[in-house]
Amino acid sequence: MTIIIDTRNDAIDKANGATTNAFFEPSPLDASKLVVNLAKELKPIPPPESLVFGETKTDHMLIVHYDPAKNGWSAPEIKPYGPLSIDPASSCLQYCPNVFEGMKAYIGPQGEARLFRPQMNMERLVRSAARVALPNFDETALLALIKCLVTVDKRWIPTKPGYSLYIRPTIIGTRTNLGVRFSDSATLYVIMSPSGPYFKNGLHPISLLAISDAVRAWPGGTGSHKLGLNYAPAFLPQIDAIKKGYDQILWLLETESEDTKKKDYRITEVGAMNVFLVTKRDDGDLDLTTPPLDGTILPGVTRLSTLNLADAHTRGEICFPNVPPTLKIHTHEKRITISHLRSLWSEGKVLEFFGVGTAAILAPVQKIGWEGEDMVFPEGQEKGGLGMIGKAILETITSIQTGQLKFKDWSVICSA
């Protein structure tokens, strides 16, 4: 075997009284070594209407451990769902090297389990793990293991329209030492939860409070990665927004106006969703704009899918439902400042404003509060708060996810 010297934290190790050690090349994550231990008794499946997002868990989970002293990744195991045993000094509890993904499984036309663009989730999970110096893994092997887990618990995938099986791959650092350094050991696990529509009482527009005194992400930070540490600081501002009568936060980040060179605030995300703005053009076409991936924005799967589908409609590769095929939708990835949004709103050019993400797919926005004034977007809003473009994107993505509409290789049949 090849001997590798780990020097990532040599100086920190010495400061903590440790010495640099040589170790054997670690074993990779290997799906062929999967061990399956099925539950002896299966849980009853609750009625779909009673499901609360993330509350009900399936019968089984996937788990695998990385231990440098035991030559890398262990044999993966599918086992009955249950609690983890973890040392109180584990890095994940002390310094937050915790990363996760959010993805869903759907039932297709022939009763087959399907995943939506899962390779994108795997690639993002690898990037997130690397950002907090967690052990590397083979994303292809993990996807194969997730397919096996979904197949084992396929009976948990709801068949009712608008319902799905939410999948949460997670990696946590498990180094049992309080020294401030990266975690060279980890636990990777996947749990699943059947879920209903994001809006339990039916799709409806949400209201946003735009804030700049607290930020979700900043240049050079971790906003472009799916880390647990990105979410907890948002809880308190969210509570404050609800007290003021708003549903969610519109996160702003201080910038300089391109026109006046004065202080302005650029829009980043809606809660934990990517932002989209639909505006009128003088030539009769539409602009669909979302902030660029500048390091403060999470590269969402639904975000990219929205851009891809709008471009496909404009090129004539697909036709959005109830959207004229001749209507061109020009996509842009560029900064949107709150002052520019207010100018467009005052001119009556804003048709739709919505957030997109795995959980909700698409959430229409009806009102944004900023500096004591509410911007209300009534134009183009149909029942449920959806405008023409938002409704078309939601229907198209849903049809692809469930295999009703074939588009490229986005819907992946999930077989063990």
C-alpha positions as CSV (number, residue, x, y, z in Angstrom):
1,M,0.0,0.0,0.0
2,T,1.0,3.6,-0.6
3,I,2.0,5.5,2.6
4,I,0.6,9.1,2.7
5,I,1.7,11.9,5.0
6,D,-1.2,14.0,6.2
7,T,0.1,17.6,6.6
8,R,-3.2,19.6,6.4
9,N,-3.0,20.6,10.0
10,D,0.6,19.9,10.9
11,A,1.2,23.2,12.7
12,I,-2.1,23.0,14.6
13,D,-1.4,19.4,15.6
14,K,2.0,20.4,17.0
15,A,0.4,23.3,18.9
16,N,-2.0,20.8,20.4
17,G,0.8,18.5,21.4
18,A,0.3,16.0,18.6
19,T,2.9,14.7,16.1
20,T,2.5,14.2,12.4
21,N,1.7,10.6,11.6
22,A,1.9,8.5,8.5
23,F,-1.2,6.4,7.6
24,F,-2.1,3.8,5.0
25,E,-4.1,4.9,2.0
26,P,-7.7,4.8,3.2
27,S,-10.3,2.4,1.8
28,P,-12.8,4.2,-0.4
29,L,-16.6,4.1,0.1
30,D,-17.5,0.9,-1.6
31,A,-21.2,0.1,-2.4
32,S,-20.4,-3.5,-3.2
33,K,-19.6,-4.1,0.5
34,L,-23.2,-3.2,1.6
35,V,-24.6,-5.2,4.4
36,V,-28.4,-5.2,4.7
37,N,-30.1,-5.9,8.1
38,L,-33.8,-5.6,7.7
39,A,-36.2,-4.6,10.5
40,K,-38.0,-7.5,12.0
41,E,-41.2,-5.5,12.4
42,L,-42.2,-2.7,10.0
43,K,-43.9,0.4,11.1
44,P,-47.5,1.3,10.0
45,I,-47.6,3.9,7.3
46,P,-49.7,6.9,8.4
47,P,-52.3,8.5,6.0
48,P,-50.7,10.9,3.7
49,E,-52.9,13.8,4.9
50,S,-51.5,13.5,8.4
51,L,-47.8,13.8,7.3
52,V,-45.8,16.7,8.8
53,F,-42.5,17.5,7.0
54,G,-39.6,15.7,8.6
55,E,-41.6,14.1,11.4
56,T,-42.2,10.6,10.3
57,K,-39.2,8.3,9.5
58,T,-39.1,5.2,7.4
59,D,-38.1,1.7,8.7
60,H,-34.5,1.8,7.7
61,M,-31.4,4.1,7.5
62,L,-28.0,3.8,5.8
63,I,-24.9,4.3,7.9
64,V,-21.1,4.1,7.2
65,H,-18.2,5.3,9.3
66,Y,-14.8,6.7,8.4
67,D,-12.0,5.9,10.8
68,P,-8.3,6.6,9.8
69,A,-7.2,4.1,12.4
70,K,-9.2,1.4,10.7
71,N,-8.1,2.2,7.2
72,G,-10.9,4.4,5.9
73,W,-14.5,3.8,5.1
74,S,-16.2,0.8,6.8
75,A,-18.7,-1.5,5.0
76,P,-21.9,0.4,4.5
77,E,-25.0,-0.9,6.3
78,I,-28.7,-0.6,5.9
79,K,-30.2,-1.2,9.3
80,P,-33.4,-0.4,11.2
81,Y,-33.9,3.3,11.9
82,G,-32.5,4.3,15.3
83,P,-30.4,6.7,17.3
84,L,-26.7,7.3,16.9
85,S,-24.2,6.6,19.6
86,I,-21.8,9.6,19.7
87,D,-19.0,10.8,22.0
88,P,-19.8,14.1,23.7
89,A,-16.5,15.5,22.5
90,S,-17.2,14.7,18.9
91,S,-16.2,17.5,16.5
92,C,-19.8,17.8,15.1
93,L,-21.0,18.8,18.6
94,Q,-18.1,21.2,19.2
95,Y,-17.1,22.8,16.0
96,C,-20.0,22.0,13.6
97,P,-18.4,20.1,10.7
98,N,-21.9,18.9,9.7
99,V,-23.0,18.8,6.1
100,F,-26.2,17.5,4.5
101,E,-28.3,17.3,1.3
102,G,-32.0,17.4,0.6
103,M,-33.5,15.3,-2.2
104,K,-36.7,13.4,-2.9
105,A,-37.9,10.1,-4.3
106,Y,-41.1,9.9,-6.4
107,I,-43.4,7.2,-7.7
108,G,-43.4,7.0,-11.5
109,P,-46.1,6.0,-14.0
110,Q,-45.3,2.3,-13.7
111,G,-44.9,2.3,-9.9
112,E,-41.1,2.7,-10.1
113,A,-39.1,4.8,-7.7
114,R,-37.5,7.9,-9.2
115,L,-34.9,10.5,-8.2
116,F,-34.6,14.0,-9.6
117,R,-31.1,14.9,-10.8
118,P,-29.5,13.1,-7.9
119,Q,-25.9,13.4,-9.2
120,M,-26.1,17.1,-8.6
121,N,-26.9,16.5,-4.9
122,M,-24.0,14.1,-4.7
123,E,-21.5,16.5,-6.3
124,R,-22.7,19.3,-4.0
125,L,-22.3,17.1,-0.9
126,V,-18.7,16.3,-1.9
127,R,-18.0,20.0,-2.2
128,S,-19.6,20.8,1.1
129,A,-17.7,18.1,2.9
130,A,-14.4,19.3,1.4
131,R,-15.2,22.9,2.6
132,V,-15.2,21.8,6.3
133,A,-12.3,19.3,5.7
134,L,-14.4,16.2,6.2
135,P,-13.1,12.9,4.7
136,N,-13.7,12.5,1.0
137,F,-16.0,9.9,-0.5
138,D,-17.0,8.5,-3.9
139,E,-20.3,10.2,-4.8
140,T,-21.2,7.5,-7.3
141,A,-20.9,4.9,-4.6
142,L,-23.1,6.9,-2.2
143,L,-25.8,7.4,-4.9
144,A,-25.8,3.6,-5.5
145,L,-26.3,3.1,-1.8
146,I,-29.1,5.7,-1.6
147,K,-30.8,3.8,-4.5
148,C,-30.6,0.6,-2.5
149,L,-32.1,2.3,0.6
150,V,-35.0,3.8,-1.4
151,T,-35.6,0.4,-2.9
152,V,-35.7,-1.2,0.5
153,D,-38.2,1.4,1.8
154,K,-40.1,1.9,-1.4
155,R,-43.4,1.3,0.3
156,W,-42.9,4.6,2.1
157,I,-43.0,6.7,-1.1
158,P,-46.5,8.3,-1.2
159,T,-48.5,7.8,-4.4
160,K,-50.7,10.8,-3.9
161,P,-49.9,13.7,-6.2
162,G,-47.8,16.4,-4.6
163,Y,-46.3,13.9,-2.1
164,S,-42.8,12.4,-2.0
165,L,-40.2,10.7,0.1
166,Y,-37.7,13.2,1.4
167,I,-34.1,11.9,1.6
168,R,-31.5,13.5,4.0
169,P,-27.9,12.4,3.4
170,T,-25.7,13.7,6.2
171,I,-22.0,13.7,7.2
172,I,-20.8,14.6,10.6
173,G,-17.3,14.9,12.0
174,T,-16.7,12.4,14.8
175,R,-13.2,13.1,16.0
176,T,-13.2,12.7,19.8
177,N,-10.8,15.4,20.7
178,L,-11.4,19.0,21.8
179,G,-8.3,20.3,20.0
180,V,-9.3,22.8,17.4
181,R,-8.6,21.1,14.1
182,F,-10.3,19.2,11.3
183,S,-12.1,16.0,12.0
184,D,-10.3,13.0,10.5
185,S,-13.1,10.7,11.3
186,A,-16.8,10.9,10.3
187,T,-20.1,9.2,10.1
188,L,-22.1,9.3,6.9
189,Y,-25.8,8.4,7.2
190,V,-29.0,8.7,5.2
191,I,-32.5,8.9,6.7
192,M,-35.8,9.3,4.9
193,S,-39.2,10.8,5.7
194,P,-42.4,10.7,3.7
195,S,-43.7,14.2,3.1
196,G,-46.7,16.0,1.7
197,P,-46.9,19.4,0.0
198,Y,-44.8,22.2,1.5
199,F,-48.0,24.2,2.0
200,K,-50.1,21.9,4.0
201,N,-53.3,23.9,3.5
202,G,-52.7,24.5,-0.2
203,L,-50.3,26.6,-2.2
204,H,-50.4,30.3,-1.1
205,P,-48.2,33.3,-1.6
206,I,-45.8,34.2,1.2
207,S,-44.7,37.5,2.7
208,L,-41.1,38.5,3.2
209,L,-39.3,40.9,5.5
210,A,-36.2,42.2,3.9
211,I,-33.4,42.6,6.5
212,S,-29.8,43.8,6.3
213,D,-28.7,43.9,10.0
214,A,-28.3,40.1,10.0
215,V,-26.8,38.2,7.1
216,R,-27.1,34.6,6.1
217,A,-23.9,34.5,4.0
218,W,-21.0,36.8,3.1
219,P,-18.2,36.9,0.6
220,G,-15.6,34.3,1.4
221,G,-17.9,32.5,3.8
222,T,-19.8,29.2,3.4
223,G,-23.1,30.3,1.8
224,S,-22.5,28.3,-1.4
225,H,-22.3,25.0,0.7
226,K,-25.0,23.1,2.4
227,L,-23.7,23.2,6.0
228,G,-25.7,22.9,9.2
229,L,-23.9,26.0,10.5
230,N,-25.5,28.2,7.8
231,Y,-29.0,27.6,9.2
232,A,-29.0,28.1,12.9
233,P,-28.1,31.8,12.8
234,A,-31.2,32.4,10.7
235,F,-33.6,31.1,13.3
236,L,-33.7,34.3,15.5
237,P,-34.3,36.7,12.6
238,Q,-37.0,34.3,11.3
239,I,-38.8,34.5,14.7
240,D,-38.6,38.3,14.6
241,A,-40.1,38.4,11.1
242,I,-43.0,36.2,12.2
243,K,-43.7,38.6,15.1
244,K,-43.9,41.4,12.6
245,G,-46.4,39.6,10.5
246,Y,-44.2,38.2,7.8
247,D,-43.6,34.5,6.8
248,Q,-40.0,34.5,5.8
249,I,-36.8,36.6,5.5
250,L,-35.4,38.2,2.4
251,W,-31.7,38.2,3.0
252,L,-29.8,41.3,1.9
253,L,-26.1,42.0,1.7
254,E,-24.6,45.5,1.7
255,T,-23.2,46.6,-1.7
256,E,-22.6,49.6,-3.8
257,S,-25.2,50.8,-6.3
258,E,-23.9,50.4,-9.9
259,D,-25.7,53.7,-10.9
260,T,-25.2,56.1,-8.0
261,K,-22.2,54.4,-6.3
262,K,-24.1,54.9,-3.0
263,K,-24.7,52.2,-0.4
264,D,-27.3,49.7,-1.5
265,Y,-28.3,46.2,-0.6
266,R,-28.3,43.2,-2.9
267,I,-30.8,40.4,-2.6
268,T,-29.3,37.0,-1.9
269,E,-31.9,34.4,-0.9
270,V,-35.5,33.9,0.4
271,G,-35.3,32.0,3.7
272,A,-33.4,28.9,2.5
273,M,-34.5,29.2,-1.1
274,N,-33.1,30.7,-4.3
275,V,-34.7,33.9,-5.6
276,F,-36.3,34.5,-9.0
277,L,-37.7,37.7,-10.4
278,V,-39.9,37.9,-13.5
279,T,-40.2,41.3,-15.2
280,K,-41.7,42.8,-18.4
281,R,-39.4,43.8,-21.3
282,D,-40.1,46.7,-23.7
283,D,-40.1,44.2,-26.6
284,G,-42.9,42.1,-25.1
285,D,-40.7,39.3,-23.9
286,L,-39.9,38.5,-20.3
287,D,-36.8,38.6,-18.1
288,L,-36.2,35.8,-15.6
289,T,-33.4,36.9,-13.2
290,T,-31.7,35.2,-10.2
291,P,-28.6,36.3,-8.3
292,P,-25.3,34.9,-9.5
293,L,-23.4,32.2,-7.8
294,D,-20.8,34.5,-6.2
295,G,-20.1,32.4,-3.1
296,T,-23.0,33.7,-1.0
297,I,-25.7,31.8,-2.9
298,L,-26.4,28.1,-2.6
299,P,-26.2,26.4,-6.1
300,G,-29.6,24.8,-5.8
301,V,-30.8,21.9,-8.0
302,T,-34.2,23.6,-8.5
303,R,-32.5,26.9,-9.2
304,L,-30.5,25.4,-12.1
305,S,-33.4,23.4,-13.3
306,T,-35.6,26.6,-13.5
307,L,-32.9,28.3,-15.6
308,N,-32.5,25.3,-17.8
309,L,-36.2,24.9,-18.4
310,A,-36.8,28.5,-19.2
311,D,-34.0,28.4,-21.7
312,A,-35.4,25.2,-23.2
313,H,-38.8,26.9,-23.6
314,T,-37.2,29.9,-25.4
315,R,-35.2,27.5,-27.7
316,G,-38.4,25.6,-28.5
317,E,-37.1,22.3,-27.0
318,I,-40.2,22.3,-24.7
319,C,-43.3,24.4,-24.4
320,F,-44.3,25.6,-20.9
321,P,-48.0,24.8,-20.2
322,N,-50.3,27.8,-20.8
323,V,-47.4,29.9,-22.0
324,P,-47.3,31.0,-25.6
325,P,-44.6,29.2,-27.5
326,T,-43.5,32.4,-29.1
327,L,-43.0,34.2,-25.7
328,K,-39.3,34.3,-25.1
329,I,-38.0,34.1,-21.5
330,H,-34.5,35.6,-21.2
331,T,-32.6,34.2,-18.2
332,H,-30.1,36.3,-16.3
333,E,-27.7,35.5,-13.4
334,K,-27.0,39.0,-12.1
335,R,-27.3,41.1,-9.0
336,I,-30.7,42.3,-7.9
337,T,-30.6,45.2,-5.4
338,I,-33.5,46.1,-3.2
339,S,-33.5,49.6,-4.6
340,H,-33.7,48.4,-8.2
341,L,-36.5,45.9,-7.2
342,R,-38.4,48.8,-5.7
343,S,-37.9,50.9,-8.9
344,L,-39.2,48.1,-11.1
345,W,-42.1,47.6,-8.7
346,S,-43.0,51.3,-8.7
347,E,-42.9,51.2,-12.6
348,G,-45.3,48.2,-12.6
349,K,-42.7,46.0,-14.3
350,V,-42.6,43.2,-11.7
351,L,-44.8,40.3,-12.8
352,E,-43.7,37.6,-10.3
353,F,-41.2,37.1,-7.5
354,F,-40.7,33.6,-6.1
355,G,-38.3,31.3,-4.3
356,V,-37.3,27.8,-5.4
357,G,-35.9,24.8,-3.5
358,T,-36.2,21.1,-3.0
359,A,-38.8,21.2,-0.1
360,A,-41.3,23.7,-1.7
361,I,-40.2,23.4,-5.3
362,L,-41.6,26.9,-5.8
363,A,-43.0,29.4,-3.4
364,P,-44.7,32.6,-4.8
365,V,-44.1,35.9,-3.0
366,Q,-46.9,38.4,-2.7
367,K,-45.4,41.0,-0.4
368,I,-41.9,42.3,0.6
369,G,-41.5,44.6,3.5
370,W,-38.5,47.0,3.5
371,E,-37.9,50.2,5.4
372,G,-41.5,50.4,6.6
373,E,-43.1,50.0,3.2
374,D,-44.6,46.9,1.6
375,M,-44.1,46.1,-2.0
376,V,-47.1,44.0,-3.2
377,F,-47.0,42.1,-6.4
378,P,-50.6,41.5,-7.6
379,E,-49.9,41.5,-11.3
380,G,-50.2,38.2,-13.0
381,Q,-51.2,36.4,-9.8
382,E,-53.6,33.5,-10.1
383,K,-55.3,31.5,-7.4
384,G,-52.6,30.2,-5.0
385,G,-50.4,33.2,-5.8
386,L,-48.8,31.8,-8.9
387,G,-48.1,33.8,-11.9
388,M,-47.9,32.4,-15.4
389,I,-44.2,31.6,-15.3
390,G,-44.1,30.3,-11.8
391,K,-47.1,28.0,-12.4
392,A,-45.5,26.7,-15.7
393,I,-42.2,26.0,-14.0
394,L,-43.8,24.2,-11.0
395,E,-46.0,22.0,-13.3
396,T,-43.1,21.2,-15.6
397,I,-40.6,20.2,-12.8
398,T,-43.3,18.2,-11.1
399,S,-44.1,16.3,-14.3
400,I,-40.4,15.5,-14.8
401,Q,-39.9,14.4,-11.2
402,T,-42.7,11.9,-11.4
403,G,-41.7,10.6,-14.9
404,Q,-44.8,12.0,-16.6
405,L,-42.6,14.2,-18.8
406,K,-39.3,13.0,-20.1
407,F,-36.6,15.7,-20.3
408,K,-33.0,14.7,-20.8
409,D,-31.8,12.4,-18.0
410,W,-33.2,14.4,-15.1
411,S,-35.5,11.7,-13.8
412,V,-33.5,8.7,-12.7
413,I,-35.2,5.3,-12.1
414,C,-34.1,4.1,-8.7
415,S,-33.2,0.4,-8.7
416,A,-30.9,-1.4,-6.4
